[in-house]
């Protein structure tokens, strides 16, 4: 019988869940329950997989700490795939410590990779990097090496280090080839396409063109004055003026930047910043006040000059003003960016990843559903939200972690 368990485990390691089930489908001992759970997870039945793994963890005796820890790690991976980001990370940390204590370094490293991937989804890039640095890559099998390199690529992408990201993805591709598991190879290819997909739009003198990640990286080091719509800020090299809490000021500076070097009439500024269809003297007075506030904010980088028609931007220490815009202008772009990975998300997981309230996320999802941009299945706590990938909308580049780290 033990030979069947070993053969099933090898089948799972090779990415053959049906072969594993053929060997243990009719057995209810603890090892078989665990292997069936992992097989069902690979086949996509996550609910059944979670139930089997919990049954296996209960069935293992008190002296089988390693086996129980492996079940916890497998359940944590299922939680990650199903975007259950509220799954207790302390349980995963305890399982990882138990595996390290008993010398199961490969599975301990896998637990660390799961923790790092969860942190990356939540936008905690520094913590994900720290978790990864604690792991020794030497004893890892090819499958775990692929996961490690994908996490490294994700960290590099979020920090605008395209060379590091491409190097990590190349290592992941080599490891996937060694593992000879089609699903892993497909995951690496999908991640690699992000670097060749437009990540933003660059608007100059009213004209716009798509921009790859390398272009954004080069822009961060340029001398140009950049109006960044990703983070609602104005910057030039190391000097950043954040306007995330001042939407009117940011709307004004974006309108002025897109028209530069021409000026913008007061009517256009009022309509764009205040969303007013009809103007009166109160709107003009408010515009003067907001322009004064904008001058104060932009003083290190630019001036806002009055003209006969309206106002114009006058940059300091540079002759170029650029607008870095999202590839798709959408009110709920951050939610669509997370959903476009093709995985089912709960509203609570989206709220965790975005750092906002579940009620705010639910209102946004309802609005997106009414416009047929997202769809849901399930009820109550089991409800999940999905959307087909949006063309030209790279998920990893719009996660809540800072895209441009100055």
Secondary structure, DSSP 4 states (H G I P E B T S, - for coil): -HHHHHHHHHHHHTT-HHHHHHHHTT--SHHHHHHHHHHHHHHT-HHHHHHHHHHHHHHS-TT-HHHHHHHHHHHHHHHHHTT-TTS-HHHHHHHHHHHHHTT-HHHHHHHHHHHHHHHHHTT-HHHHHHHHHTS--TT--HHHHHHHHHHHHHHHHHTT-HHHHHHHHHHHHHHHHHHT-HHHHHHHHHHHHGGGS--EEEEETTEEEEE-HHHHHHHHTSSSEEEETTTTEEEETTEEEE-TT-HHHHHHHHHHHHHTTS-EEHHHHHHHHH--SS--HHHHHHHHHHHHHHHHHHTTTEEEEE-SSEEEEEESS-S-EEEEEESS--TTHHHHHHHTTS--B-HHHHHHHHTS-HHHHHHHHHHHHHTTS-EEES-GGG-EEE-PPPTT--GGGGSSS-SS--
